Amino acid sequence: MTILAGKRVVLGVCGSIAAFKAAQLCSTLVQAGAEVDVILTRAAREFVTPLTFQSLTRRAVYGDLYGDVAANPSLSSAHVDVGMHADVLVVCPATATTIARLAHGLADDMLACTALVSRAPLVIAPAMNVGMWEHLATQANVATLLARGATQVGPTFGRLAEGISGMGRLAPLEDVVGATRAALGRGGPLAGRRVVVTAGGTHEPIDPVRFVGNRSSGKMGHALAEAARDAGAMVVLVTGPVSLARPWGIEVVPVETARQMADATLGACEGADLLVMAAAVADYRPAVESDRKLKRSGDALAITLAPNPDILATVSARFGDRLVKVGFAAETGEVAAEATRKLHAKGAHLICANDVSEVGSGFGTDTNRVTMFGRDGSVEALPMLPKPEVATLIIARAGALVAARGGATA
Ligand code: PMT
Protein backbone atom coordinates (compact mmCIF):
# COMPACT_ATOMS: atom_id res chain seq x y z
CA MET A 1 0.00 0.00 0.00
CA THR A 2 1.22 3.47 -0.77
CA ILE A 3 0.21 6.69 0.96
CA LEU A 4 -2.93 6.80 -1.24
CA ALA A 5 -4.55 3.86 0.56
CA GLY A 6 -7.58 4.98 2.55
CA LYS A 7 -7.17 8.65 1.61
CA ARG A 8 -10.09 10.79 0.40
CA VAL A 9 -9.14 12.30 -2.92
CA VAL A 10 -11.37 14.86 -4.61
CA LEU A 11 -10.75 14.72 -8.35
CA GLY A 12 -11.96 17.83 -10.15
CA VAL A 13 -12.24 17.38 -13.91
CA CYS A 14 -12.56 20.44 -16.18
CA GLY A 15 -13.63 20.96 -19.78
CA SER A 16 -10.58 20.10 -21.85
CA ILE A 17 -10.00 17.45 -24.49
CA ALA A 18 -7.58 15.93 -21.95
CA ALA A 19 -10.61 15.18 -19.73
CA PHE A 20 -10.70 11.63 -21.08
CA LYS A 21 -7.33 11.00 -19.40
CA ALA A 22 -8.91 11.81 -16.03
CA ALA A 23 -10.77 8.50 -16.23
CA GLN A 24 -7.45 6.62 -16.23
CA LEU A 25 -6.19 8.78 -13.38
CA CYS A 26 -9.37 8.06 -11.44
CA SER A 27 -8.96 4.32 -11.99
CA THR A 28 -5.31 4.42 -10.86
CA LEU A 29 -6.23 6.28 -7.66
CA VAL A 30 -9.06 3.86 -6.90
CA GLN A 31 -6.77 0.86 -7.50
CA ALA A 32 -4.25 2.39 -5.08
CA GLY A 33 -6.93 2.25 -2.39
CA ALA A 34 -8.09 5.88 -2.40
CA GLU A 35 -11.73 6.91 -1.97
CA VAL A 36 -12.25 9.19 -4.94
CA ASP A 37 -14.99 11.81 -5.12
CA VAL A 38 -15.23 13.12 -8.67
CA ILE A 39 -16.51 16.57 -9.52
CA LEU A 40 -17.13 17.30 -13.20
CA THR A 41 -17.49 20.95 -14.18
CA ARG A 42 -20.30 21.86 -16.58
CA ALA A 43 -17.76 22.06 -19.42
CA ALA A 44 -16.22 18.70 -18.47
CA ARG A 45 -19.61 17.04 -19.00
CA GLU A 46 -19.38 18.03 -22.65
CA PHE A 47 -16.30 15.78 -22.95
CA VAL A 48 -16.89 12.92 -20.47
CA THR A 49 -19.94 11.56 -18.69
CA PRO A 50 -20.63 11.10 -14.98
CA LEU A 51 -21.39 7.43 -15.63
CA THR A 52 -17.74 6.78 -16.55
CA PHE A 53 -16.52 8.04 -13.18
CA GLN A 54 -19.43 6.58 -11.24
CA SER A 55 -18.54 3.17 -12.66
CA LEU A 56 -14.88 3.60 -11.74
CA THR A 57 -15.45 4.91 -8.20
CA ARG A 58 -18.82 3.33 -7.35
CA ARG A 59 -19.63 6.65 -5.72
CA ALA A 60 -21.82 9.60 -6.61
CA VAL A 61 -20.29 12.00 -9.11
CA TYR A 62 -20.82 15.69 -8.39
CA GLY A 63 -21.24 18.50 -10.82
CA ASP A 64 -24.27 20.71 -11.07
CA LEU A 65 -24.52 22.66 -7.82
CA TYR A 66 -28.29 23.05 -8.06
CA GLY A 67 -29.46 20.35 -10.46
CA ASP A 68 -27.91 17.55 -8.36
CA VAL A 69 -29.71 18.78 -5.24
CA ALA A 70 -33.02 19.07 -7.09
CA ALA A 71 -32.63 15.42 -8.14
CA ASN A 72 -31.38 14.24 -4.75
CA PRO A 73 -32.10 16.47 -1.68
CA SER A 74 -29.54 14.55 0.44
CA LEU A 75 -26.87 16.33 -1.57
CA SER A 76 -27.93 19.74 -0.26
CA SER A 77 -24.67 20.22 1.65
CA ALA A 78 -22.38 18.38 -0.79
CA HIS A 79 -20.76 21.67 -1.86
CA VAL A 80 -19.40 21.91 1.71
CA ASP A 81 -19.12 18.27 2.81
CA VAL A 82 -16.97 16.97 -0.04
CA GLY A 83 -14.27 19.60 0.47
CA MET A 84 -14.32 19.43 4.26
CA HIS A 85 -13.54 15.72 4.29
CA ALA A 86 -10.94 15.72 1.54
CA ASP A 87 -7.32 14.74 2.20
CA VAL A 88 -6.21 16.19 -1.14
CA LEU A 89 -7.87 18.04 -4.03
CA VAL A 90 -6.58 17.21 -7.52
CA VAL A 91 -7.76 19.27 -10.49
CA CYS A 92 -6.91 17.34 -13.65
CA PRO A 93 -7.11 18.63 -16.29
CA ALA A 94 -7.18 22.16 -14.92
CA THR A 95 -8.41 24.70 -17.48
CA ALA A 96 -7.68 28.45 -17.57
CA THR A 97 -11.22 29.16 -16.35
CA THR A 98 -11.05 26.89 -13.32
CA ILE A 99 -7.53 28.05 -12.41
CA ALA A 100 -8.85 31.64 -12.51
CA ARG A 101 -11.89 30.65 -10.46
CA LEU A 102 -9.73 29.03 -7.77
CA ALA A 103 -7.18 31.86 -7.75
CA HIS A 104 -9.91 34.46 -7.25
CA GLY A 105 -11.83 32.47 -4.66
CA LEU A 106 -15.09 32.26 -6.61
CA ALA A 107 -17.76 29.90 -5.37
CA ASP A 108 -20.01 29.66 -8.39
CA ASP A 109 -19.79 25.95 -9.16
CA MET A 110 -19.37 22.72 -7.21
CA LEU A 111 -15.60 22.45 -7.81
CA ALA A 112 -14.95 26.09 -6.85
CA CYS A 113 -17.09 25.74 -3.69
CA THR A 114 -15.26 22.57 -2.73
CA ALA A 115 -11.84 24.18 -3.22
CA LEU A 116 -12.86 27.20 -1.17
CA VAL A 117 -14.14 25.10 1.71
CA SER A 118 -11.27 22.63 1.71
CA ARG A 119 -8.02 23.12 3.63
CA ALA A 120 -6.50 20.03 2.01
CA PRO A 121 -3.48 20.41 -0.30
CA LEU A 122 -4.37 21.40 -3.87
CA VAL A 123 -2.73 19.82 -6.93
CA ILE A 124 -3.37 21.37 -10.36
CA ALA A 125 -2.50 19.68 -13.65
CA PRO A 126 -3.09 22.36 -16.28
CA ALA A 127 -3.99 21.48 -19.88
CA MET A 128 -4.97 24.10 -22.44
CA ASN A 129 -4.06 25.92 -25.63
CA VAL A 130 -0.52 27.34 -25.57
CA GLY A 131 -1.77 30.92 -25.98
CA MET A 132 -4.11 30.55 -23.02
CA TRP A 133 -1.35 28.97 -20.96
CA GLU A 134 1.19 31.68 -21.73
CA HIS A 135 -1.25 34.55 -21.21
CA LEU A 136 -0.19 36.78 -18.34
CA ALA A 137 -3.60 36.36 -16.72
CA THR A 138 -3.21 32.57 -16.52
CA GLN A 139 0.39 32.84 -15.35
CA ALA A 140 -0.63 35.31 -12.63
CA ASN A 141 -3.47 33.03 -11.51
CA VAL A 142 -1.14 30.03 -11.34
CA ALA A 143 1.40 32.09 -9.38
CA THR A 144 -1.34 33.03 -6.91
CA LEU A 145 -2.22 29.38 -6.34
CA LEU A 146 1.43 28.39 -5.97
CA ALA A 147 2.00 31.19 -3.46
CA ARG A 148 -0.83 29.68 -1.42
CA GLY A 149 0.94 26.31 -1.41
CA ALA A 150 -0.67 24.56 -4.38
CA THR A 151 1.35 21.99 -6.31
CA GLN A 152 1.58 22.43 -10.09
CA VAL A 153 2.30 19.42 -12.28
CA GLY A 154 2.82 20.17 -15.96
CA PRO A 155 1.83 21.19 -18.50
CA THR A 156 4.42 19.74 -20.86
CA PHE A 157 5.50 20.66 -24.37
CA GLY A 158 4.02 18.57 -27.16
CA ARG A 159 1.30 18.18 -29.74
CA LEU A 160 -1.89 19.99 -28.73
CA ALA A 161 -5.45 19.21 -29.84
CA GLU A 162 -5.37 22.10 -32.36
CA GLY A 163 -2.62 20.25 -34.25
CA ILE A 164 0.22 22.59 -33.28
CA SER A 165 3.02 21.93 -30.80
CA GLY A 166 3.53 23.98 -27.67
CA MET A 167 3.28 24.10 -23.88
CA GLY A 168 -0.14 23.00 -22.79
CA ARG A 169 -0.24 19.20 -22.85
CA LEU A 170 -1.41 17.47 -19.71
CA ALA A 171 1.50 16.07 -17.69
CA PRO A 172 1.99 12.28 -17.77
CA LEU A 173 -0.51 10.68 -15.40
CA GLU A 174 2.26 9.02 -13.35
CA ASP A 175 3.50 12.55 -12.58
CA VAL A 176 0.01 13.61 -11.47
CA VAL A 177 -0.15 10.55 -9.21
CA GLY A 178 3.37 11.32 -7.92
CA ALA A 179 2.43 14.94 -7.18
CA THR A 180 -0.73 13.77 -5.40
CA ARG A 181 1.24 11.33 -3.27
CA ALA A 182 3.83 14.00 -2.46
CA ALA A 183 1.10 16.49 -1.52
CA LEU A 184 -0.46 13.92 0.82
CA GLY A 185 2.93 13.24 2.40
CA ARG A 186 3.84 16.87 3.02
CA GLY A 187 4.62 17.27 6.73
CA GLY A 188 5.14 13.50 7.09
CA PRO A 189 7.64 11.78 9.43
CA LEU A 190 10.62 12.65 7.19
CA ALA A 191 9.62 16.30 6.65
CA GLY A 192 12.73 18.49 6.61
CA ARG A 193 14.99 15.45 6.14
CA ARG A 194 17.32 14.78 3.24
CA VAL A 195 17.34 11.24 1.92
CA VAL A 196 19.69 9.69 -0.65
CA VAL A 197 18.59 6.52 -2.44
CA THR A 198 20.61 4.50 -4.95
CA ALA A 199 18.92 2.31 -7.56
CA GLY A 200 19.61 0.12 -10.55
CA GLY A 201 22.72 -1.70 -11.62
CA THR A 202 25.97 -0.18 -12.77
CA HIS A 203 27.48 -0.65 -16.26
CA GLU A 204 31.23 -1.23 -16.28
CA PRO A 205 32.57 -0.61 -19.79
CA ILE A 206 34.69 -3.17 -21.62
CA ASP A 207 34.88 -1.13 -24.81
CA PRO A 208 32.69 1.59 -26.41
CA VAL A 209 29.82 -0.87 -27.05
CA ARG A 210 30.04 -3.53 -24.33
CA PHE A 211 29.81 -3.53 -20.56
CA VAL A 212 29.69 -5.78 -17.52
CA GLY A 213 26.31 -5.34 -15.85
CA ASN A 214 23.60 -7.08 -13.85
CA ARG A 215 19.84 -7.64 -13.89
CA SER A 216 18.72 -4.82 -11.60
CA SER A 217 15.70 -2.96 -13.03
CA GLY A 218 15.76 -0.10 -10.52
CA LYS A 219 12.19 -0.88 -9.35
CA MET A 220 13.15 -1.42 -5.70
CA GLY A 221 15.25 1.76 -5.53
CA HIS A 222 12.64 3.89 -7.30
CA ALA A 223 9.94 2.60 -4.96
CA LEU A 224 12.13 3.52 -1.97
CA ALA A 225 12.75 7.03 -3.34
CA GLU A 226 9.02 7.55 -3.82
CA ALA A 227 8.20 6.19 -0.37
CA ALA A 228 10.74 8.60 1.17
CA ARG A 229 9.23 11.50 -0.83
CA ASP A 230 5.76 10.46 0.37
CA ALA A 231 7.06 10.59 3.95
CA GLY A 232 7.87 14.26 3.35
CA ALA A 233 11.62 13.99 2.62
CA MET A 234 13.70 15.84 0.03
CA VAL A 235 15.07 12.95 -1.99
CA VAL A 236 18.09 12.52 -4.26
CA LEU A 237 17.94 9.36 -6.38
CA VAL A 238 21.30 8.23 -7.74
CA THR A 239 20.44 5.69 -10.38
CA GLY A 240 22.24 3.45 -12.80
CA PRO A 241 20.80 3.02 -16.33
CA VAL A 242 17.15 1.91 -16.00
CA SER A 243 14.11 2.14 -18.24
CA LEU A 244 11.80 3.61 -15.59
CA ALA A 245 10.22 7.07 -15.73
CA ARG A 246 11.79 9.73 -13.54
CA PRO A 247 9.69 9.87 -10.37
CA TRP A 248 7.96 13.20 -9.76
CA GLY A 249 9.36 15.54 -7.14
CA ILE A 250 12.68 13.73 -6.77
CA GLU A 251 16.11 14.96 -7.85
CA VAL A 252 17.52 12.29 -10.14
CA VAL A 253 21.27 11.88 -10.71
CA PRO A 254 21.86 9.40 -13.53
CA VAL A 255 25.17 7.52 -13.49
CA GLU A 256 26.63 4.55 -15.34
CA THR A 257 29.59 3.14 -13.47
CA ALA A 258 30.24 2.22 -9.85
CA ARG A 259 32.85 4.94 -9.58
CA GLN A 260 30.38 7.55 -10.88
CA MET A 261 27.79 6.23 -8.42
CA ALA A 262 30.35 6.50 -5.60
CA ASP A 263 31.12 10.15 -6.46
CA ALA A 264 27.45 11.09 -6.80
CA THR A 265 26.42 9.28 -3.61
CA LEU A 266 29.24 10.70 -1.51
CA GLY A 267 28.38 14.19 -2.77
CA ALA A 268 24.67 13.76 -2.06
CA CYS A 269 25.35 12.39 1.43
CA GLU A 270 26.79 15.75 2.58
CA GLY A 271 24.13 17.01 4.99
CA ALA A 272 21.86 14.01 4.39
CA ASP A 273 19.96 12.23 7.16
CA LEU A 274 19.52 8.85 5.51
CA LEU A 275 21.15 6.77 2.78
CA VAL A 276 19.37 3.75 1.34
CA MET A 277 21.61 1.68 -0.97
CA ALA A 278 19.32 -0.46 -3.13
CA ALA A 279 21.63 -0.31 -6.14
CA ALA A 280 23.30 -3.45 -7.38
CA VAL A 281 26.80 -2.01 -7.62
CA ALA A 282 29.36 -3.99 -9.60
CA ASP A 283 32.06 -5.17 -7.24
CA TYR A 284 34.51 -5.37 -10.14
CA ARG A 285 35.12 -3.55 -13.43
CA PRO A 286 37.32 -4.39 -16.42
CA ALA A 287 40.79 -3.23 -15.40
CA VAL A 288 41.33 -1.77 -18.86
CA GLU A 289 38.61 -0.08 -20.92
CA SER A 290 39.41 -0.35 -24.62
CA ASP A 291 38.80 2.88 -26.53
CA ARG A 292 38.05 0.80 -29.67
CA LYS A 293 35.54 -1.98 -30.17
CA LEU A 294 37.28 -5.30 -29.46
CA LYS A 295 37.53 -7.44 -32.58
CA ARG A 296 36.53 -11.09 -32.69
CA SER A 297 39.67 -13.23 -33.11
CA GLY A 298 38.30 -16.74 -32.52
CA ASP A 299 40.62 -17.22 -29.52
CA ALA A 300 39.53 -17.13 -25.89
CA LEU A 301 39.41 -13.62 -24.48
CA ALA A 302 40.44 -12.97 -20.89
CA ILE A 303 39.30 -9.78 -19.19
CA THR A 304 41.06 -8.82 -15.98
CA LEU A 305 38.75 -7.29 -13.39
CA ALA A 306 39.76 -4.63 -10.89
CA PRO A 307 37.86 -4.03 -7.63
CA ASN A 308 35.40 -1.13 -7.43
CA PRO A 309 35.04 1.00 -4.31
CA ASP A 310 32.52 -0.25 -1.76
CA ILE A 311 30.22 2.77 -1.68
CA LEU A 312 28.34 1.96 1.53
CA ALA A 313 31.55 1.20 3.43
CA THR A 314 33.12 4.42 2.09
CA VAL A 315 30.11 6.48 3.24
CA SER A 316 30.41 4.88 6.68
CA ALA A 317 34.13 5.64 6.84
CA ARG A 318 33.66 9.28 5.76
CA PHE A 319 30.46 10.26 7.60
CA GLY A 320 30.32 7.75 10.47
CA ASP A 321 26.87 7.70 12.04
CA ARG A 322 26.08 11.32 11.08
CA LEU A 323 23.49 9.73 8.80
CA VAL A 324 21.47 6.54 9.04
CA LYS A 325 22.64 3.95 6.50
CA VAL A 326 20.44 1.21 5.09
CA GLY A 327 21.97 -1.40 2.81
CA PHE A 328 20.60 -4.35 0.90
CA ALA A 329 22.00 -7.84 0.62
CA ALA A 330 21.21 -9.82 -2.52
CA GLU A 331 21.87 -13.43 -1.58
CA THR A 332 21.35 -16.88 -3.04
CA GLY A 333 21.74 -18.77 0.28
CA GLU A 334 22.99 -18.24 3.85
CA VAL A 335 20.95 -15.07 3.89
CA ALA A 336 21.07 -14.38 7.63
CA ALA A 337 24.81 -14.99 7.97
CA GLU A 338 25.69 -12.86 4.94
CA ALA A 339 23.31 -10.05 5.91
CA THR A 340 24.78 -9.88 9.41
CA ARG A 341 28.31 -9.91 8.03
CA LYS A 342 27.52 -7.06 5.61
CA LEU A 343 25.73 -5.09 8.35
CA HIS A 344 28.97 -4.90 10.35
CA ALA A 345 31.47 -4.84 7.48
CA LYS A 346 29.73 -1.86 5.84
CA GLY A 347 28.83 0.02 9.03
CA ALA A 348 25.10 -0.05 8.24
CA HIS A 349 22.25 0.50 10.70
CA LEU A 350 19.98 -1.84 8.79
CA ILE A 351 20.45 -4.46 6.10
CA CYS A 352 17.47 -5.52 3.98
CA ALA A 353 18.24 -9.02 2.77
CA ASN A 354 16.48 -10.54 -0.22
CA ASP A 355 16.98 -14.11 -1.37
CA VAL A 356 17.22 -13.43 -5.08
CA SER A 357 16.99 -17.15 -5.91
CA GLU A 358 13.35 -17.19 -4.74
CA VAL A 359 10.76 -16.77 -7.51
CA GLY A 360 9.14 -13.31 -7.26
CA SER A 361 11.96 -11.89 -5.17
CA GLY A 362 14.92 -9.73 -6.13
CA PHE A 363 16.02 -8.64 -9.59
CA GLY A 364 13.47 -7.34 -12.11
CA THR A 365 10.39 -8.54 -10.22
CA ASP A 366 7.42 -6.41 -9.11
CA THR A 367 7.46 -8.09 -5.69
CA ASN A 368 10.14 -8.78 -3.09
CA ARG A 369 10.57 -10.70 0.13
CA VAL A 370 12.84 -8.83 2.50
CA THR A 371 14.14 -9.53 5.99
CA MET A 372 15.46 -6.53 7.90
CA PHE A 373 18.52 -7.10 10.11
CA GLY A 374 19.10 -4.26 12.54
CA ARG A 375 22.36 -3.19 14.18
CA ASP A 376 20.52 -3.69 17.48
CA GLY A 377 20.23 -7.43 16.71
CA SER A 378 16.58 -7.23 15.64
CA VAL A 379 15.34 -9.40 12.78
CA GLU A 380 12.06 -8.51 11.02
CA ALA A 381 10.88 -10.78 8.23
CA LEU A 382 8.39 -9.23 5.81
CA PRO A 383 6.14 -11.38 3.64
CA MET A 384 6.33 -11.35 -0.16
CA LEU A 385 4.89 -7.93 -1.10
CA PRO A 386 4.76 -5.54 -4.05
CA LYS A 387 7.96 -3.46 -4.07
CA PRO A 388 6.12 -0.17 -3.27
CA GLU A 389 4.78 -1.81 -0.09
CA VAL A 390 8.19 -3.21 0.85
CA ALA A 391 9.59 0.29 0.30
CA THR A 392 6.97 1.91 2.54
CA LEU A 393 7.83 -0.50 5.38
CA ILE A 394 11.59 -0.03 4.99
CA ILE A 395 11.26 3.77 4.92
CA ALA A 396 9.02 3.66 8.02
CA ARG A 397 11.69 1.63 9.85
CA ALA A 398 14.53 3.84 8.61
CA GLY A 399 12.50 6.96 9.44
CA ALA A 400 12.17 5.78 13.03
CA LEU A 401 15.96 5.40 13.21
CA VAL A 402 16.38 8.93 11.82
CA ALA A 403 13.84 10.31 14.32
CA ALA A 404 15.63 8.58 17.20
CA ARG A 405 18.77 10.57 16.35
CA GLY A 406 16.84 13.86 16.71
CA GLY A 407 17.06 17.31 15.01
CA ALA A 408 16.21 17.78 11.35
CA THR A 409 19.18 19.11 9.37
CA ALA A 410 17.22 21.20 6.87
O1 PMT B 1 16.41 -3.19 -9.10
P1 PMT B 1 15.45 -4.33 -8.93
O2 PMT B 1 15.27 -5.13 -10.20
O3 PMT B 1 14.15 -3.88 -8.31
O4 PMT B 1 16.09 -5.38 -7.91
C1 PMT B 1 16.28 -5.02 -6.57
C2 PMT B 1 17.62 -5.54 -6.00
C3 PMT B 1 17.61 -7.07 -5.99
C4 PMT B 1 18.77 -5.03 -6.85
C5 PMT B 1 17.72 -4.98 -4.54
O5 PMT B 1 16.65 -5.46 -3.78
C6 PMT B 1 19.03 -5.38 -3.90
O6 PMT B 1 19.18 -6.44 -3.31
N1 PMT B 1 20.05 -4.48 -4.01
C7 PMT B 1 21.43 -4.74 -3.54
C8 PMT B 1 22.13 -5.59 -4.53
C9 PMT B 1 23.58 -5.84 -4.15
O7 PMT B 1 24.43 -5.36 -4.81
O8 PMT B 1 23.75 -6.51 -3.05
P2 PMT B 1 25.23 -6.85 -2.40
O9 PMT B 1 24.95 -7.88 -1.39
O10 PMT B 1 26.22 -7.17 -3.49
O11 PMT B 1 25.67 -5.48 -1.72
C10 PMT B 1 25.40 -5.21 -0.34
C11 PMT B 1 25.18 -3.71 -0.16
O12 PMT B 1 26.39 -2.99 -0.46
C12 PMT B 1 24.12 -3.14 -1.05
O13 PMT B 1 23.40 -2.16 -0.32
C13 PMT B 1 24.91 -2.50 -2.18
O14 PMT B 1 24.20 -1.37 -2.74
C14 PMT B 1 26.17 -2.04 -1.47
N2 PMT B 1 27.37 -2.05 -2.32
C15 PMT B 1 27.73 -3.15 -3.02
C16 PMT B 1 28.87 -3.14 -3.79
C17 PMT B 1 29.66 -1.96 -3.82
N3 PMT B 1 30.76 -1.89 -4.56
N4 PMT B 1 29.29 -0.90 -3.11
C18 PMT B 1 28.17 -0.93 -2.34
O15 PMT B 1 27.84 0.07 -1.67
Residues whose N, C-alpha, C, O or C-beta is under 5 A from the ligand:
A	BS01	PMT	G200 R215 S216 S217 G218 K219 M220 G221 M277 A278 A279 A280 V281 A282 D283 N308 P309 D310 I311 L312 G327 F328 A329 A330 N354 G362 F363 G364 T365
